[in-house]
């Protein structure tokens, strides 16, 4: 590919047994309130090309766990559903866009589980690309993309009227922060309320200055999640103060 992206991994066509049952759930629920008022759906990273089965112990999945835990601790009320997308295979895989299909399936399952509940998507790397693509689903309120893979020419029309925040480290050598910044410009021109935040010193794995990543991600999610009805001083999302905004 012409742009930097998650590492490729050639394994050939995985068998049905390796890839998992095509009818298996794409949604892994981590917290299910009795009457959820909102949902946060997490999408971890992967590879540009790989049909190897995705497993929860892979590093890409493990990297997302601290963000899930941080958001779970920070949610002030016990009425926000938390879930993760369960990929069948590790890769995006070109036009097949396997992870995007899984993200859309997870949103459909979430809609059946909690109808009419607004959703915030939080995706890293390949998961950031899938989240931004899947954001056209009617229940999606906003997207937080962490070091997303945003190749040139990625569609942006689906982000119209959505809240979009992109965090990207200036030392990322896997996905390109310049392409993320250009993506945000195009999304804004297409009608999204989009912001780019540069994470100074940040790398792709979000391990360097991890505390800054966690704090900025949590504050952003809290601003994107719809407020409790009748709450005072909740007029809609504000922009993150960490890093340098665009």
N, C-alpha and C positions, 0 to 999 in steps of 0.2 A: 504494500500500500504506500501511497505517497506521503502520508502523514504518520507521525509516530503513533503507536498504539500498543495495547497490551501484547505481550510476547505470544508468538504463534507456537503451536505444538501439534505436530502431525501424528495422528494415531489411526488414520483411516476411518472407515465407517464403523461406528460402534454397533454391536448387536442390540436387539431389543432388550435383552437381559442386562447388558452393561449400561445402557442409557436409562433404564428404568421403564416401568409401565407407562405408555403414552397417556393413559387415563389417570395416573396418579396425581394427587393434589399438587398444585404449584404454590400453595399457600401454607406457610408454617406459622401458626398463631402462637405468639409469646405471651400475650395478655388479652383476655376477653372479658370486658366488663359486662354486667347484666344489661345495661342500656347505654351503649357507647354513643357519645356525641360527635366523635371524630376518630380517625384512624391514621396511624403512621406506618407506612410500608417501606421496609428497607430492602435494598438491592445491592448485593456485594459485587465485586469485580470478577473478572475471569480472563479469558484469552481471546485474541482476535480470531484464531482458528483452532478448534479442538472439539472432537466428538467423543472424547473420553467422558465418562460419567462425572458429574459434579458431586463432591462429597463435603459434608460440613466441616471436616478437619483440614481441608485445603486452606492454604494461607490467605487466599482472597476472601474466603468466608470468615476466617478467624479475625481478619483485620476489622471487620464490621462490628464484631461483638462489643468492643468498648463503647461504640456509638449507641448501640441498642441499649446497653446498660445505663449509659449516661442520660439518655433521653428518658428511660423508665424512671430513674431516680428524680429527674427534674420536673416531670409532669406533676402539677400541683393537685390534680384531682384524679380520682380512680375511675374515670369514665372515658379514657382514650384507649382504643384498641391498638395493640402493637403486634406487627407481624413481619415476616420476612418472605421474600420470594424464594421458592425452591426450584433451582434450575435442574433440568434433566441432564444437560451436557455442559462442559466448561466454556465453550466458545460461542462467539457471535456468529461465526461461520457465514460471512458474506451475505448474499441475498437471502439466505435461509433465516438469518436473524433469530436464531434459536432462543437466545435470552430475552429478546423482545416478545416473542410468542409466549414465553413463560410468564413474563411480566403482565401481559394482557390477560392471560388465563387467571393469574393470581387476583387481578382486579375484578374479574368476573366472579370469582369465588367469594371475594370480599364483599361484593355487592349483594350476593345471595345471603351471606352471613349477617351483614349489617346494612340493610337497604337504606339508600338515601343519606348515608353518612359521608361527610366530606373527607377526602383523603389527602395526606401530604406524602410525597414520595421522597425518599432519601437514598441516593445511589452513588456508589464509588466506582470510578474508572469505567469499565464496560457496563457496570450497573448504572452509572450516571447517564451513559448514552441511552440505555434502555428506558430509564426513568423519563428522560427528556422526550423520547419518542412516544412513550405511552401516555404522556400527560394530556393528550387530547380526550381521554375518557371523561365523560361528563362529571363524574364524582371527584375528579382530581382538582384540588384547590391550588396546590403549589408544588414546587420541586426544589429540593436542595441537592445540588450535584457537587460531589467531592472529587476533585481532580478528574473530571470526566474526560472520556474519549470522544472528542468532537471533530471528526474529520471534516475537511472542506466540503461544502455542499450539503451538510446535514440539514434536513427539513426543520423549519421553525414555525410554520403556519399553525401547527397544533397547539402552540403555546400562547396564542392570542387570549388575552384576559386572564392569563395565569400569572401567579407570583413565581418568579424564578430567581434563585440565588445560586451562584457558582463560586465555590471556593477552590483556589488552585495555588499550589506552592510554586514559588519562583525557581526552585531547584529541582523541579520534576524533570526526570530524564526518560520517562515512559510515555506519558501523554503530554501534549504541548500546551502550556498556559496561554501562549499567544493565540492558538486556535480557539481556546475557550473564550478568550476576550472578544475575538472576532464573532464568535457564535452569539455571545450576549448582545453585541451591537445589532446583529441581524434579527435576533429575537425581539429586541425592543422595537425595531422598525416594523416588525410584524404585529405589534400590539401587545406584547408581553410586558409585564412590569418586572424588568430583569435587571439584576445587579451582579457585577463581578467583584470579588474580593480577593486580592492577592495575599497569600499567606507567606509572609517574609521568612525565608529560610526553610520553607516547607518542602518535603520530598513526596514522592508518589505514594509511599506506604503510609504516610501521615504519622510516622514515628518520631521524626525530628520535630520538636516543639509540639508534642502530642497534646499537651494540655491546652494550647491555644486552639488547636483543631476541635477538641471536644467542647470547649466553652463556646466557641463561635457557632459550632453546629447546633448545640443545645439551644442557645439563645435564638437562633434562626428558626428552629423547629417550633419553639414556643410562640414565636410571632406569627408563624404560618398557620398553626392550629387555630381553628375558629374559637373565639372566646366563649366563655359560659354566657348564656343568654342573660341579659340584665346587668352584666358586669360593668363597673365604672371604669372609664378611661381606656376602653378597648375600641379604637376606631379603625383597626386594621393593621397589617404588618408594617413595621418600620424597617429601615435598612441596617444591616450589621455595622457595628462600629470598628470591628477588628480589621486589620489589613488596610489596603487602599481601595476604595470603591471606584467604580467606573460610572 
